Amino acid sequence: MVRVLFVHPDLGIGGAERLVVDAALALRSKGHSVSFLTNHHDPEHCFDETKDGRLPVKTVGDWLPRDIFGKFNAACAYIRMVYAAFYFSFFLSKKEPVDVIFCDLISLGIPIFRLARPNPKVLFYCHYPDQLLSRQGSVLKQCYRMPLNYLEEITTAQADSILVNSKFTSRVFKETFKRITTDPDVLYPSLNTRFFDETPVCESDQVVKVPVDAFVFLSINRYERKKNLPLALHSFKALQEKVAPSVWNKLYLVMAGGYDDRVLENVEHYDELEELAEDMKIHSKVRLLKSPNDRQKLCLLHRAQALIYTPEFEHFGIVPLEGMYLSKPIIAANSGGPMETIIHEQTGFLCEPVPKEFAAAMAKLVSDDKHGERMGAMGRKRVQQRFSFEAFSTKLDNIITDMVQRETDRKYK
């Protein structure tokens, strides 16, 4: 048994959070001991596994500011993580020692975690270089980001092992961190398919109100501008021109995503999308849902006829896998992680991220139900063959045990 501590800055609801929760469940299924250390954990805004006792969670440093007058979010996040690293390394590790620390998103804690006893190995999972997630700004902002970008690279290099979520991210990683000579290993995220198979599906009208005979396009993404959510609205509007009025009357777009009222961007972007739907006169056919829980999301996926995935250059994208496993055809941008999960015109459509292209793919599914069903069946088979939870669990288990074994062999040489 290996004792593994997962360190994640904000244990809320999102793709990164789903990945670390699934990783913890995977290692627990292999007989290892797992726990979480985080800067923030809200029982009203998290995955069930982190609040029902299955995965122990300890929160430290939540009293530290998340921003300073709406600015310096990255610096504040780094400071909060450094605090958590010091707290564990110099106080908690003596009472609750671990063998491996699995951290992601923020690498600044890695050198501090290496000071803990009894010398745990550190694994860093890179979803995407943080410095590339920051929008380019003024010269002043570039000066602010410069030391943060440097620290991200040199601290990431100090991890004992580095994983990334796709071949696309691996290429970006090597192009961005030129000082790091070690090639990261690819560990694709997976689905905990047992949850999808065993969870009772609620009645869809308990989650969203649409007519029984409606054809539903579903978009699931956090309310963040980088997710390109207006594309879903513009594409849906463009679809109106491609179908007969009688068909259009049955079409609906449901947009569901992580929403945290503490995050200004979530609040602003949600309002922007509502206003956009109003301006395009499609508001009556669009439903915007805030932070559906796992069971509600499962219900939405069952109810939908197709899934729209709008981000460009997405690092991996777990939502397409969820849709494919539930036999839904996927319409996604032809870049990033979806290029590795979706097979064009077999399990869905990979389109240029413009309304005309997305709307054309949507029209094909509306006009031929059987075509969508065939795509959905192939998508489910692909997830079972390439992205199974068991394969994910076995690979991660091998990585963790190899790290510990190498350290044991080194000590006894």
Backbone torsions as a table, in degrees:
resi	resn	phi	psi	omega
1	MET	NA	131.5	177.1
2	VAL	-107.0	134.3	177.6
3	ARG	-89.9	117.6	-174.4
4	VAL	-119.5	128.7	175.2
5	LEU	-107.5	123.3	174.8
6	PHE	-94.3	128.9	-179.1
7	VAL	-117.9	117.7	-176.4
8	HIS	-138.9	134.7	-171.4
9	PRO	-64.8	-42.5	-176.6
10	ASP	-140.6	105.9	-172.0
11	LEU	-87.0	68.2	-178.4
12	GLY	-101.9	-134.0	-178.2
13	ILE	-122.6	117.5	-180.0
14	GLY	178.7	176.1	-178.5
15	GLY	-63.9	-41.4	179.3
16	ALA	-65.2	-40.1	179.6
17	GLU	-67.1	-39.2	178.0
18	ARG	-63.3	-37.1	179.7
19	LEU	-63.5	-49.1	-176.5
20	VAL	-69.5	-34.2	176.7
21	VAL	-65.4	-44.5	178.2
22	ASP	-64.8	-37.0	177.8
23	ALA	-63.1	-41.5	178.5
24	ALA	-65.1	-43.1	178.1
25	LEU	-64.0	-37.7	179.4
26	ALA	-62.9	-46.5	-179.6
27	LEU	-68.6	-35.9	176.9
28	ARG	-63.7	-36.6	179.1
29	SER	-66.8	-20.9	178.0
30	LYS	-92.9	7.1	175.1
31	GLY	94.4	7.4	-179.8
32	HIS	-89.3	160.6	177.0
33	SER	-94.4	128.4	-176.8
34	VAL	-130.2	149.9	175.6
35	SER	-155.9	168.1	-177.0
36	PHE	-122.9	144.7	169.6
37	LEU	-125.5	128.0	-175.7
38	THR	-145.5	161.3	175.3
39	ASN	-85.0	-22.7	-178.2
40	HIS	-152.5	133.1	177.6
41	HIS	-147.9	111.0	-179.6
42	ASP	-105.8	114.2	-178.8
43	PRO	-58.3	-18.8	178.6
44	GLU	-90.3	-4.8	-176.7
45	HIS	-144.4	66.9	-177.7
46	CYS	-160.4	170.4	176.1
47	PHE	-77.6	147.5	-174.1
48	ASP	-56.0	-37.3	-175.5
49	GLU	-61.2	-24.2	-177.9
50	THR	-90.7	-3.3	179.7
51	LYS	-124.1	-8.3	-178.3
52	ASP	-100.4	9.8	175.8
53	GLY	96.4	-11.1	-179.6
54	ARG	-66.8	-36.3	-179.6
55	LEU	-124.2	108.8	-179.7
56	PRO	-62.9	135.4	-177.9
57	VAL	-128.0	131.1	173.7
58	LYS	-119.2	129.5	-178.4
59	THR	-106.8	129.0	177.1
60	VAL	-136.4	146.2	174.4
61	GLY	79.1	13.2	-178.9
62	ASP	-70.2	-14.8	179.2
63	TRP	-77.3	-15.8	178.5
64	LEU	-73.8	147.6	-175.9
65	PRO	-66.7	145.4	175.0
66	ARG	-84.9	-22.1	178.4
67	ASP	-159.7	172.0	177.5
68	ILE	-124.0	105.0	-177.0
69	PHE	53.2	41.8	177.5
70	GLY	78.9	2.3	-179.2
71	LYS	-119.7	176.8	174.8
72	PHE	58.0	38.3	179.9
73	ASN	-61.6	-43.9	-177.8
74	ALA	-64.7	-45.8	-179.6
75	ALA	-61.1	-42.4	179.4
76	CYS	-65.4	-40.1	178.5
77	ALA	-63.9	-38.8	178.6
78	TYR	-65.6	-42.7	179.7
79	ILE	-63.4	-42.6	178.7
80	ARG	-61.3	-40.1	179.8
81	MET	-70.6	-39.4	177.4
82	VAL	-61.1	-40.8	177.2
83	TYR	-59.8	-46.1	179.4
84	ALA	-61.9	-38.4	179.6
85	ALA	-65.3	-44.2	177.2
86	PHE	-63.2	-42.8	-178.7
87	TYR	-59.4	-45.8	-179.5
88	PHE	-68.5	-48.5	-171.4
89	SER	-65.1	-34.6	-173.6
90	PHE	-108.1	-7.3	179.4
91	PHE	-128.8	-56.6	-171.9
92	LEU	-74.9	-34.2	-174.1
93	SER	-64.7	-25.4	178.6
94	LYS	-70.0	-35.5	-179.6
95	LYS	-89.3	-33.6	-176.6
96	GLU	-130.0	71.3	-177.3
97	PRO	-67.0	150.4	177.7
98	VAL	-131.6	163.7	179.9
99	ASP	-97.5	-33.3	-178.1
100	VAL	-137.6	137.4	173.4
101	ILE	-110.7	121.4	179.3
102	PHE	-104.2	108.0	179.9
103	CYS	-121.7	156.5	-178.9
104	ASP	-148.1	169.9	177.8
105	LEU	69.7	-53.9	-177.3
106	ILE	-122.3	122.5	-174.2
107	SER	-96.3	-7.3	-172.2
108	LEU	-63.3	-20.2	179.7
109	GLY	-80.5	-11.6	-173.0
110	ILE	-58.0	-49.9	-179.9
111	PRO	-60.8	-30.8	179.8
112	ILE	-75.9	-40.4	177.2
113	PHE	-60.7	-28.8	-179.8
114	ARG	-70.4	-13.2	177.5
115	LEU	-85.9	-9.9	-178.0
116	ALA	-68.0	161.7	176.3
117	ARG	-114.3	141.5	7.4
118	PRO	-96.6	72.5	175.2
119	ASN	54.2	61.3	179.6
120	PRO	-67.2	150.0	173.4
121	LYS	-79.3	149.6	-176.8
122	VAL	-117.7	124.1	176.2
123	LEU	-111.2	129.5	178.8
124	PHE	-113.5	126.6	178.0
125	TYR	-103.7	115.1	-177.8
126	CYS	-97.1	107.7	174.6
127	HIS	-71.3	-35.5	-180.0
128	TYR	179.9	143.2	177.9
129	PRO	-55.1	127.4	-176.2
130	ASP	-61.1	-35.7	-176.2
131	GLN	-65.1	-23.4	178.7
132	LEU	-83.6	-11.6	177.9
133	LEU	-85.5	-12.4	-179.8
134	SER	-87.4	131.0	179.0
135	ARG	-67.7	142.8	174.9
136	GLN	-65.9	140.0	-178.6
137	GLY	-139.1	-148.9	-178.1
138	SER	-70.1	173.4	176.2
139	VAL	-60.5	-36.5	179.1
140	LEU	-63.1	-42.3	178.5
141	LYS	-67.3	-37.7	178.7
142	GLN	-63.2	-37.7	176.7
143	CYS	-66.2	-37.3	177.9
144	TYR	-65.5	-39.9	-177.0
145	ARG	-77.8	-24.6	-173.0
146	MET	-54.7	-52.8	179.2
147	PRO	-67.0	-32.2	178.6
148	LEU	-65.9	-41.2	179.0
149	ASN	-64.9	-40.5	178.5
150	TYR	-63.8	-45.6	-179.9
151	LEU	-64.1	-36.4	178.8
152	GLU	-60.3	-42.9	-177.3
153	GLU	-70.1	-47.6	-174.8
154	ILE	-72.1	-28.4	177.4
155	THR	-79.6	-35.0	175.2
156	THR	-60.5	-38.3	-178.7
157	ALA	-63.8	-19.7	-177.3
158	GLN	-86.3	-2.3	176.0
159	ALA	-69.9	148.2	178.4
160	ASP	-74.0	-27.1	177.9
161	SER	-150.0	144.3	-178.7
162	ILE	-126.4	131.0	177.1
163	LEU	-119.0	151.7	173.5
164	VAL	-130.9	165.5	-171.2
165	ASN	-94.3	-5.0	179.9
166	SER	-165.7	165.8	174.6
167	LYS	-66.5	-33.7	176.2
168	PHE	-60.0	-48.3	178.9
169	THR	-65.1	-35.2	178.1
170	SER	-60.3	-43.6	178.7
171	ARG	-64.2	-44.1	179.8
172	VAL	-64.6	-39.8	178.8
173	PHE	-57.0	-48.9	-177.3
174	LYS	-69.4	-32.0	177.2
175	GLU	-72.4	-29.9	-175.3
176	THR	-87.1	-45.7	-175.6
177	PHE	-102.3	78.5	-174.5
178	LYS	-72.8	-19.4	178.0
179	ARG	-77.1	-17.3	-178.4
180	ILE	-91.0	114.9	-175.0
181	THR	-90.6	-18.2	-179.2
182	THR	-76.5	131.1	176.3
183	ASP	-78.0	128.1	177.8
184	PRO	-71.2	152.0	177.4
185	ASP	-90.8	144.6	-179.6
186	VAL	-92.7	123.4	172.5
187	LEU	-123.5	100.2	-179.8
188	TYR	-63.5	136.7	169.8
189	PRO	-59.3	160.0	-178.8
190	SER	-136.8	177.8	175.8
191	LEU	-107.9	140.4	169.0
192	ASN	-82.4	83.1	-170.6
193	THR	-64.5	-20.7	178.1
194	ARG	-60.2	-39.4	178.5
195	PHE	-61.7	-44.2	-179.3
196	PHE	-66.1	-33.4	-176.5
197	ASP	-81.3	-33.5	-170.1
198	GLU	-103.0	-16.5	-177.1
199	THR	-77.8	126.0	176.8
200	PRO	-61.7	138.0	-178.7
201	VAL	-90.4	126.0	-179.3
202	CYS	-77.1	167.2	174.7
203	GLU	-68.0	133.0	-173.8
204	SER	-62.4	-30.7	-178.2
205	ASP	-71.0	-7.3	172.9
206	GLN	-78.0	-16.8	-177.5
207	VAL	-110.6	-42.8	-177.6
208	VAL	-146.2	140.4	-179.0
209	LYS	-97.0	107.8	172.2
210	VAL	-140.7	156.4	178.1
211	PRO	-59.0	151.9	-177.1
212	VAL	-59.7	-37.2	-176.5
213	ASP	-93.8	15.3	-178.0
214	ALA	-71.7	145.5	170.4
215	PHE	-96.1	115.9	-170.6
216	VAL	-107.8	124.1	167.0
217	PHE	-95.2	132.0	-175.8
218	LEU	-116.9	133.3	173.0
219	SER	-121.0	126.9	177.9
220	ILE	-123.1	114.3	178.5
221	ASN	-165.8	151.1	174.8
222	ARG	-60.8	151.6	178.8
223	TYR	-79.6	75.6	178.3
224	GLU	-130.2	144.0	-175.5
225	ARG	-64.1	-31.1	-178.6
226	LYS	-67.2	-14.0	-180.0
227	LYS	-81.8	-3.5	172.7
228	ASN	59.1	37.4	-176.4
229	LEU	-64.5	-30.5	175.9
230	PRO	-56.4	-25.4	178.0
231	LEU	-58.8	-37.1	179.1
232	ALA	-63.6	-42.4	179.7
233	LEU	-67.7	-46.5	179.4
234	HIS	-63.0	-38.0	180.0
235	SER	-68.3	-40.8	178.9
236	PHE	-63.1	-40.6	177.0
237	LYS	-64.5	-41.5	178.7
238	ALA	-64.8	-30.5	178.8
239	LEU	-62.4	-31.4	-179.0
240	GLN	-56.7	-33.3	-178.6
241	GLU	-79.4	-11.1	-175.6
242	LYS	-102.3	-5.2	-177.4
243	VAL	-128.3	161.1	178.6
244	ALA	-70.7	152.8	179.4
245	PRO	-53.8	-37.7	179.7
246	SER	-65.2	-32.8	177.1
247	VAL	-75.6	-44.1	-179.3
248	TRP	-57.0	-34.8	-178.8
249	ASN	-61.9	-22.0	-178.3
250	LYS	-97.8	-1.7	-175.7
251	LEU	-94.3	137.8	178.4
252	TYR	-139.1	151.7	176.4
253	LEU	-120.0	122.8	176.7
254	VAL	-110.5	123.7	178.1
255	MET	-115.3	120.1	-177.9
256	ALA	-128.8	140.6	-179.4
257	GLY	-170.5	167.1	178.1
258	GLY	-61.0	130.9	-178.4
259	TYR	-139.1	121.7	179.7
260	ASP	-125.6	116.2	-175.9
261	ASP	-69.5	-6.0	173.1
262	ARG	-81.3	-16.2	-176.9
263	VAL	-100.1	111.7	-174.5
264	LEU	-57.9	-39.8	-178.6
265	GLU	-62.0	-39.9	177.9
266	ASN	-58.8	-46.6	-177.9
267	VAL	-64.2	-48.1	-177.8
268	GLU	-64.7	-44.1	-174.1
269	HIS	-71.4	-36.1	175.0
270	TYR	-58.1	-46.5	178.8
271	ASP	-63.8	-38.3	178.5
272	GLU	-62.2	-40.9	-179.5
273	LEU	-68.0	-40.2	176.5
274	GLU	-61.3	-43.7	179.4
275	GLU	-64.8	-39.4	179.6
276	LEU	-64.0	-43.6	178.0
277	ALA	-61.6	-38.4	177.0
278	GLU	-64.0	-46.3	-177.8
279	ASP	-62.0	-35.0	-178.9
280	MET	-86.9	0.5	178.4
281	LYS	60.2	39.0	175.4
282	ILE	-123.1	12.0	-174.0
283	HIS	-59.3	-33.0	-178.3
284	SER	-69.6	-16.9	-178.2
285	LYS	-109.9	9.2	-179.4
286	VAL	-120.1	136.6	177.0
287	ARG	-121.8	122.6	177.2
288	LEU	-107.6	119.3	-176.7
289	LEU	-114.5	141.2	-178.2
290	LYS	-101.8	125.8	171.0
291	SER	42.9	60.5	173.7
292	PRO	-63.7	141.8	177.0
293	ASN	-76.9	179.4	-174.7
294	ASP	-58.0	-44.6	-177.7
295	ARG	-68.2	-38.4	177.7
296	GLN	-66.5	-40.1	177.8
297	LYS	-64.2	-39.6	177.7
298	LEU	-61.8	-41.1	178.0
299	CYS	-62.1	-42.8	179.3
300	LEU	-63.1	-41.6	179.7
301	LEU	-64.3	-38.9	177.5
302	HIS	-66.4	-38.0	-175.9
303	ARG	-72.6	-33.2	-174.4
304	ALA	-70.8	151.1	172.8
305	GLN	-92.5	-23.6	-179.6
306	ALA	-157.2	158.3	-177.6
307	LEU	-119.5	134.1	178.1
308	ILE	-107.9	128.3	-178.1
309	TYR	-125.6	109.0	-166.5
310	THR	-96.4	-17.4	-175.4
311	PRO	-61.1	143.9	172.7
312	GLU	-96.5	143.5	178.3
313	PHE	52.7	40.0	177.0
314	GLU	-66.0	139.6	-173.5
315	HIS	-63.2	-44.5	172.9
316	PHE	-143.3	-71.5	179.4
317	GLY	97.1	97.1	-178.6
318	ILE	-80.3	-25.6	-176.0
319	VAL	-59.8	-43.7	176.4
320	PRO	-57.2	-37.2	177.3
321	LEU	-64.0	-41.4	178.9
322	GLU	-61.3	-44.3	178.2
323	GLY	-64.6	-43.6	-179.5
324	MET	-63.4	-39.5	-179.2
325	TYR	-64.2	-30.9	178.0
326	LEU	-94.2	21.5	171.1
327	SER	64.1	39.5	176.9
328	LYS	-108.5	134.2	173.3
329	PRO	-68.7	145.0	-175.1
330	ILE	-114.8	135.5	171.7
331	ILE	-113.3	116.5	-173.6
332	ALA	-139.0	162.8	176.1
333	ALA	-69.2	144.3	-175.9
334	ASN	-86.6	60.3	177.9
335	SER	-156.8	160.5	173.8
336	GLY	67.4	-151.1	-174.8
337	GLY	-56.9	-40.1	179.6
338	PRO	-56.5	-23.2	176.4
339	MET	-65.2	-20.8	-179.4
340	GLU	-98.0	-12.0	-177.5
341	THR	-111.3	-34.9	-175.8
342	ILE	-100.6	134.4	173.8
343	ILE	-100.1	117.2	-174.6
344	HIS	-58.3	129.3	178.7
345	GLU	64.6	12.8	172.6
346	GLN	-120.2	-48.8	176.0
347	THR	-110.8	0.3	-179.5
348	GLY	164.3	-158.5	-179.0
349	PHE	-128.3	131.7	172.5
350	LEU	-103.7	114.0	-169.7
351	CYS	-121.4	155.5	166.9
352	GLU	-60.4	137.6	-174.6
353	PRO	-76.3	61.7	177.4
354	VAL	-131.5	148.2	-176.0
355	PRO	-54.5	-39.4	-177.3
356	LYS	-58.9	-44.9	-177.7
357	GLU	-70.8	-44.6	179.1
358	PHE	-62.8	-43.6	-178.7
359	ALA	-62.8	-36.9	178.7
360	ALA	-63.4	-42.0	178.0
361	ALA	-66.6	-40.8	178.3
362	MET	-61.4	-40.8	-179.1
363	ALA	-64.0	-36.6	178.5
364	LYS	-61.9	-40.4	-179.3
365	LEU	-71.6	-37.1	179.6
366	VAL	-66.3	-37.2	-175.1
367	SER	-79.4	-17.0	-175.9
368	ASP	-144.1	92.5	-180.0
369	ASP	-58.4	-39.7	-177.0
370	LYS	-64.2	-34.1	178.1
371	HIS	-61.7	-44.7	178.2
372	GLY	-64.9	-38.0	178.7
373	GLU	-65.0	-40.6	178.4
374	ARG	-64.6	-43.3	176.9
375	MET	-60.3	-43.7	-179.2
376	GLY	-61.0	-41.9	179.4
377	ALA	-63.5	-41.1	178.6
378	MET	-68.5	-35.4	178.5
379	GLY	-64.4	-44.0	179.2
380	ARG	-61.0	-43.7	179.7
381	LYS	-62.6	-38.5	-180.0
382	ARG	-64.8	-42.4	178.5
383	VAL	-62.7	-43.9	-179.4
384	GLN	-62.0	-34.9	-176.3
385	GLN	-84.4	-37.3	-170.7
386	ARG	-108.7	-23.3	-172.5
387	PHE	-131.4	37.9	-177.9
388	SER	-71.6	152.0	179.1
389	PHE	-65.2	-34.8	-179.3
390	GLU	-66.1	-42.3	178.1
391	ALA	-64.8	-42.2	176.7
392	PHE	-60.1	-46.1	-178.4
393	SER	-63.3	-43.7	-178.0
394	THR	-65.4	-44.0	-179.5
395	LYS	-65.2	-43.6	179.8
396	LEU	-66.1	-39.2	177.2
397	ASP	-60.3	-43.5	179.0
398	ASN	-63.3	-40.6	179.7
399	ILE	-63.2	-46.9	-177.6
400	ILE	-65.2	-48.1	-178.1
401	THR	-66.8	-34.9	177.3
402	ASP	-65.2	-39.3	178.3
403	MET	-60.7	-44.8	-178.9
404	VAL	-69.7	-39.5	-179.0
405	GLN	-65.4	-40.2	178.1
406	ARG	-61.7	-39.2	178.1
407	GLU	-67.1	-39.6	178.1
408	THR	-63.6	-44.8	179.8
409	ASP	-62.7	-38.0	179.7
410	ARG	-64.0	-39.6	-177.6
411	LYS	-67.1	-31.5	-173.8
412	TYR	-101.1	10.2	176.3
413	LYS	-72.5	NA	NA
